[in-house]
Amino acid sequence: MKIKRSIERIPGGMMLVPLLLGSALHTFWPDTGKYFGSFTNGLITGVVPILAVWLFCLGASINLRATGTVLRKSGALIGAKLGLAWVVALLASHWLPEGGIATGFFAGLSVLALVAALDMTNAGLFASLMEEYGTREEAGASVLIGMESGPLMTMIILGTTGLAAFEPHHLVGVVIPFLIGFALGNLDEDLRDFFSRGPRMLIPFFAFALGNTINLSVILDTGLLGIVVAVGVMLASGVALVISDILIGGGRGTAGVAASSTAGAAAATPSLVAAAAPQFQPWAPAATALVAACVVITALLVPMLTAFWAKRIAPRVRRGKAQAVPVMRASEV
């Protein structure tokens, strides 16, 4: 049987298929991991350790000479993402009621929901897609992209700076595996060659574990509005990110498309913000449902859009000033 070949015919298949399988398992049999326990539970719930190993191997695979590219690309994407969220928050604060829309088709839509859905990128999804369709430097940008997750940036954008707890050592913990791998890979070329085989192999395992954090029923809970908001998030952030990736990051826009998702952690942001700033408490439940819908829908659609862009559009896009040498082409996956 040609299972691998069949999966690769699906855009972003090596990421999307395990993600869907994990989501289905979490939706219909959510206690599977607890029931079997042991290694099966570790595989189902192992997003963090799998991603930690992935980050270590990714760091080991990046040459010291490429760090300037990593910083440029991550900065371009983070700047575009947060900048767009700032603009949307500014505009929405004039158009939407203070407590969000209470009735009609757009009931539940608020500034809090829009900002939480926009300002965080699913770093794991981005890194996996870049491992397939981009460069190792672009994949490495996921380390800094992941550091934007959490309620802090949302609260800053909402104008409530100072109400959120910020622990710098947690950010350090994010980059330690990457930095150790990076150091070892640059001290010994044999280690770099050995560990550089890891990131691509770990993609299906990470995707399956990530899927087990997503309940597909959230789409039904929010109805058509959730889909509309999710598509709007992808389109708005996608345009800003693609332009920034090409003009500032020196890419072909593929990284911009891959970064247009909503991070899984964003679903918890409305409640966290409300806990620190009680004035947002009435908005939090509806905002949580909408953001969760964005997480699910963007996780399903962004891999397909990234694969389409990488194969059909990216080859015709002229790079910006910052060049990066690709490690694999979309046609090779």
Secondary structure, DSSP 8 states (H G I E B T S, - for coil): --HHHHHHTSTTHHHHHHHHHHHHHHHH-TTHHHHH-HHHHHHHH-HHHHHHHHHHHHHHHS-GGGHHHHHHHHHHHHHHHHHHHHHHHHHHHHHS-TT---SSTTTT--HHHHHHHHS---HHHHHHHHHHHS-HHHHHTHHHHHTT-SHHHHHHHTT-TTSS---HHHHHHHHHHHHHHHHHHHH-HHHHHHHTTHHHHHHHHHHHHHHTT--TTHHHHHHHHHHHHHHHHHHHHHHHHHHHHHHTS-S-SHHHHHT-S--GGGGGHHHHHHHH-GGGGGGHHHHHHHHHHHHHHHHHHHHHHHHHIIIIIGGGS---SS----SS-GGG-
